[in-house]
């Protein structure tokens, strides 16, 4: 803590209050009240020294109302008075000598007071600098602690991450998008017919299939007043089928998408419903559990090896009709749909079976509604583009 600034106290409390040394306590209080009303800051708002004057007056009153301090003050005033009387009795030469000594003493006292004030100012500045340095050091230490804590947290999080962990399943891992003209496949106009058509790749969830039939958009160069080149075509020749087919296993969906080159030759486009290959397939491919090493991040130019691999995948997919499994996909990969429940035992009640059937039906209805929204949004985007 910085020391208090030095002050020079040469004020006579009696003269400040306008009373004599023989005044009583009541007279001191009366004189203080009268003087304080005149110098009070609230009544002298335009006087910048009003607060100082009121403070000095209060200190003088408190000093004179303290018997011990007043006794010391009276002794000091008597000594000053005796000194003044002795000075008056001196001759001129001695008076000049005493005056010169007193002047030197005042100058020395003033210089000492100024030195003490300067020392006080330096000590106050040093304390301020020390306090600022202490706060700065504490802030830096706090920042370093927070940085070390964040670094330790990141290290712990990195250690906890299992690099071999498979990616989480996505909502469209087992769903494919199918587009084809209705004139080419006139019988594939219902979910049941689509389920039967893609049954060769694996089991499908017929209740989750979403199918939409819309007219083809006219070409950009088509003029309304120009004769229609397809005017002789029937209504079905201008209809386009857009469907989402959900399989029970991701391996079946992978087989259907792998046969896309061959199906495209037959005017049927098969792609992943999510727009890209599910991450789980790349995870399996990186570990040698799935054929091929290409990434699904974007389209790449097919090489001769890729073409041969695609041909092998297509051939394998075409052989799925006889019940064989897709050989490049692990047979132990779990199904995305729960297995059918076992036949009820003789002791099971019909109410439990009804509840399970109702729950399964609601789940399928919710999935179908979600897929319908997705296909409608995709069609809206295509029409907008």
Order of alpha helices (4+ residues) and beta strands (2+ residues): alpha-alpha-alpha-alpha-alpha-beta-alpha-beta-beta-alpha-alpha-beta-alpha-alpha-alpha
